[in-house]
């Protein structure tokens, strides 16, 4: 088992391809189960997290999703320096 002790998404500025009314992307920065992000379509979606400074990342966790078995998740990382 691995525990993630610092939820870096809390420190990011977030944007998403779309967001349904009442289900804004900022909801993923909230630990309450009822606060979720939902897209407005079934088309591919992009979530962008921008940090003010370089962050060290050990892993990614997607909790409480409704992804299907055919869903694809791709994580891309880059720096502007």
C-alpha positions in Angstrom: 0.0 0.0 0.0 1.2 3.5 -0.7 -0.3 6.6 0.9 -0.3 9.9 -0.8 0.2 12.5 1.9 0.2 15.8 0.0 -2.7 16.4 -2.5 -0.9 18.7 -5.0 -4.0 19.4 -7.0 -5.0 21.7 -4.1 -2.2 24.1 -5.2 -3.0 24.1 -8.9 -5.0 26.4 -11.1 -7.4 24.1 -13.0 -9.1 24.2 -16.3 -11.1 21.6 -18.2 -12.5 21.2 -21.7 -16.0 21.4 -20.4 -18.0 21.4 -17.1 -21.6 20.7 -16.4 -23.5 23.3 -14.4 -22.9 22.6 -10.7 -20.0 20.3 -11.4 -17.1 22.7 -12.0 -13.5 21.5 -12.3 -12.7 23.3 -9.1 -14.8 20.6 -7.3 -11.9 18.1 -7.7 -9.9 20.3 -5.2 -12.6 19.5 -2.6 -12.3 16.3 -0.5 -16.1 15.9 -0.1 -17.4 12.9 -2.1 -20.4 14.9 -3.3 -18.2 17.5 -5.0 -17.3 16.1 -8.4 -16.5 17.4 -11.9 -18.6 16.3 -14.8 -18.1 17.0 -18.5 -20.9 18.2 -20.7 -20.3 15.6 -23.4 -18.9 12.1 -23.9 -16.1 13.5 -26.2 -12.5 13.4 -25.1 -11.8 15.8 -22.2 -8.7 17.5 -21.1 -8.0 18.7 -17.5 -5.0 21.1 -17.2 -3.4 21.7 -13.8 -1.0 24.7 -13.7 1.3 25.2 -10.7 3.1 28.4 -9.7 6.3 26.5 -9.1 7.8 23.2 -10.0 6.3 20.2 -8.1 7.7 16.8 -7.4 5.1 14.1 -8.3 5.2 10.5 -7.1 1.9 9.3 -8.5 -1.5 10.0 -9.8 -4.8 8.7 -8.3 -8.2 9.0 -9.8 -10.7 8.4 -7.1 -14.5 8.0 -7.3 -14.6 8.0 -11.1 -17.3 6.5 -13.4 -14.8 5.5 -16.1 -15.8 2.6 -18.3 -13.5 -0.4 -18.9 -12.7 1.0 -22.4 -11.7 4.5 -21.1 -8.2 5.8 -21.8 -6.3 8.0 -19.4 -3.2 9.8 -20.5 -1.0 12.0 -18.2 1.4 14.4 -19.8 3.9 16.4 -17.9 6.0 19.3 -18.9 7.8 22.4 -17.7 8.1 25.9 -19.2 11.8 26.1 -18.2 
